[in-house]
Amino acid sequence: MSDSNSILNPDQMATAAEDAAFGKATGGLLKSFLLGLTAGGYIALGFVFFTTSQVGAADLPYGVAKVLGGVVFATGLVLVVLTGAELFTSSTLTLTARASGRITWRQLVSNWVVVYVANFLGALTIVALVYVGGTWKNADGAWGAVVLDTALHKVQHTFLEAFVLGVLCNLMVCLAVWAAYSGRTTTDKVLAVTMPIALFVATGFEHSVANMFMIPLGILIKENAGPDFWTTSGLDRSGYTELTWPGFYLDNLLPVTMGNIVGGGVMIGVLYWTIFHFLPRRKSLPAPG
């Protein structure tokens, strides 16, 4: 009987992950850019779903509300995995292909830069659509209030806190992607992805691409919402003065991106490359003398 539907074992998963990383880094920059656009959009849509789930959730126990938001946000990464989109946070796993000498540093950095920029543009596309479409006015402004409060919290971390939360986030994202390589069916992959992503979102870890949606949308609402929004939502605009573009870039995006690279590329990619590739090769070398 064929075992084509059997899940991969850890050794096979490591090979699949490295092969995928090699394919991303050598598949062409235009392809990476276009797939990066879609990934940024999908992650932004995951945050759209998260925001909707949190409207009125203040009446729920804290943990229940956060887990609910985490589970629905996982829709974004599920779409990334199933469609083959290129997401910067999971693209940090190309460090495995570099460690094996299959790609150059130039290819790695080029892929990261192109995918990062494309993710940002894809996320901003959803920002524009949600803003112009007036989604932020839903529920008498309560939808926009969730965006504002979430975005404000994200720029209030210290640099070190944002960095560490970025490490923890991409630890979970890359574990989710790595685990998804074990699956052969859509159901396998959805199940592998959902709970690690729900964990990072529910706990408040920081994802650079997700923040490319939430914080810019919060800034747009703060800067452009009319008096009616502030009245119906019951919010005070003066409470969101920290929501600025410099604050977004320096207090959140920079440290979170750095943390994402360490958490995903080093703590997952390089670690598993060492376990499943480097150590077996070293063991197979003839003894000296």
C-alpha angles and dihedrals in degrees: 000000000000117000093200090121095050117112119252120257120235093267091052091045090055090051092047091050093050092046090051091049090050090050092051094050095047102034096092131275095250091054090048091049094052093045088047091056091055093046092053089050094048093050089048090052088052088058090048088057091045091052093051091050091054097053103109092000092119087089090062125081109275096247095046092052093048095047090049090053092047095051095050092044088058086074087081096058092040088059091047093052097043096047098041093241118166116242120185095224093056091037087068084080088076083088085083092062090046091050089055091049093242094123135028128242087250092057091047095049093043091053093047094049095046094046093045093052092044092050089052092051092046092051092047089052089061089044089057094046094048092046097046091042090057095234089141089066093060120124092021091303095312090119091056090044090060089052093049095047093045093047093046092052090052094058094046096071119105115248091257093048092050091048094051093044087052090052092051093046097054091042085066097038094052091043087054092049092043091050090049089063087068092063128087099186135055090248091053092053096045092051093046092052104039106066099044089050092046088052095055095045096044091050095047102247116162126251116189097211095045088052089054085071106035102045098044089048090050091050091050092051093047093049100041111026114116128230092268092063094051091047097048094041093048092228130136113227091210089067092069102055091122090065099097136133094249089048090052095050100039104030098040121006098048099049093036092052091050090049092048090056092052096043097047108023099039108023094043109016101040093035095055092040088056093048100044104026114020100041096047091048091048091049091051093055115106115259114259118259 
